[in-house]
Amino acid sequence: MAKRKTYSKEYKDEAVKLVRELGKPVAQAAQDLGITQTTLRNWVKQWEIDHGLGSADALTTEEKIELRRLRAEVRQLKMERDFLKKAAAFFAKEGK
């Protein structure tokens, strides 16, 4: 499976700046940077959300990070809970 390429925040900010501040078309900026138009469009859209220019119900970058962290924590807690249930059942059988 191919690993997704990641870009630094600074790189994304500069790419968005080409479109937002310098008025370069997304297609041209994406080609110049060697990324897909979809990727650049997503970065511009997320920048707009982060700066209060997107839809009201869209999640900011910080909210997405927090949501990811909370989901991972819930997964961990569920695994621990399931383990404890199994351990309690095992020790309940042993005590009989």
Secondary structure per residue as TSV (DSSP state, phi and psi in degrees):
chain	resnum	aa	ss	phi	psi
A	1	M	-	360.0	133.2
A	2	A	-	-73.7	139.2
A	3	K	-	-82.9	137.3
A	4	R	-	-69.3	137.8
A	5	K	-	-79.9	136.5
A	6	T	-	-112.4	150.2
A	7	Y	-	-124.2	147.6
A	8	S	-	-71.7	159.4
A	9	K	H	-59.9	-39.7
A	10	E	H	-62.8	-41.5
A	11	Y	H	-63.0	-45.8
A	12	K	H	-62.2	-42.8
A	13	D	H	-60.7	-42.0
A	14	E	H	-66.8	-38.7
A	15	A	H	-64.5	-43.4
A	16	V	H	-65.0	-37.1
A	17	K	H	-60.5	-38.1
A	18	L	H	-57.1	-39.8
A	19	V	H	-82.7	-49.5
A	20	R	H	-73.9	-46.9
A	21	E	T	-94.7	-37.8
A	22	L	T	-92.9	-7.5
A	23	G	-	71.2	18.6
A	24	K	-	-72.2	136.2
A	25	P	-	-61.4	145.5
A	26	V	H	-55.5	-43.8
A	27	A	H	-59.8	-45.0
A	28	Q	H	-69.3	-44.5
A	29	A	H	-62.1	-42.6
A	30	A	H	-63.1	-43.2
A	31	Q	H	-63.7	-44.3
A	32	D	H	-61.1	-35.8
A	33	L	H	-87.7	-12.2
A	34	G	T	76.2	31.6
A	35	I	S	-123.5	168.0
A	36	T	-	-79.2	155.4
A	37	Q	H	-61.6	-38.4
A	38	T	H	-61.3	-43.1
A	39	T	H	-60.0	-48.6
A	40	L	H	-65.5	-40.9
A	41	R	H	-59.6	-41.9
A	42	N	H	-62.3	-41.4
A	43	W	H	-63.7	-42.0
A	44	V	H	-65.2	-44.5
A	45	K	H	-60.7	-45.1
A	46	Q	H	-66.1	-37.4
A	47	W	H	-60.2	-44.3
A	48	E	H	-62.5	-41.7
A	49	I	H	-62.5	-46.6
A	50	D	H	-63.1	-25.2
A	51	H	T	-104.6	19.2
A	52	G	T	75.4	17.2
A	53	L	-	-104.7	-2.6
A	54	G	S	-94.8	-171.2
A	55	S	-	-68.5	152.6
A	56	A	T	-64.9	-30.0
A	57	D	T	-91.9	0.2
A	58	A	S	-76.9	144.9
A	59	L	-	-85.9	136.2
A	60	T	-	-74.0	169.5
A	61	T	H	-59.5	-43.5
A	62	E	H	-63.1	-40.0
A	63	E	H	-66.1	-37.7
A	64	K	H	-64.9	-40.4
A	65	I	H	-63.8	-45.3
A	66	E	H	-63.2	-41.8
A	67	L	H	-61.8	-44.0
A	68	R	H	-60.3	-43.1
A	69	R	H	-64.4	-43.5
A	70	L	H	-66.8	-38.9
A	71	R	H	-64.1	-40.0
A	72	A	H	-64.5	-40.5
A	73	E	H	-64.0	-41.2
A	74	V	H	-62.7	-43.5
A	75	R	H	-58.0	-45.4
A	76	Q	H	-62.7	-45.6
A	77	L	H	-64.5	-37.6
A	78	K	H	-64.8	-41.2
A	79	M	H	-62.6	-43.8
A	80	E	H	-64.1	-42.5
A	81	R	H	-61.0	-46.4
A	82	D	H	-62.6	-39.6
A	83	F	H	-62.0	-45.7
A	84	L	H	-64.7	-36.4
A	85	K	H	-61.6	-45.2
A	86	K	H	-66.2	-40.5
A	87	A	H	-64.7	-42.2
A	88	A	H	-63.4	-41.8
A	89	A	H	-64.7	-40.4
A	90	F	H	-62.8	-47.4
A	91	F	H	-71.6	-26.9
A	92	A	H	-67.5	-38.8
A	93	K	H	-67.9	-39.7
A	94	E	H	-65.1	-32.4
A	95	G	T	-75.0	-12.9
A	96	K	-	-82.5	360.0
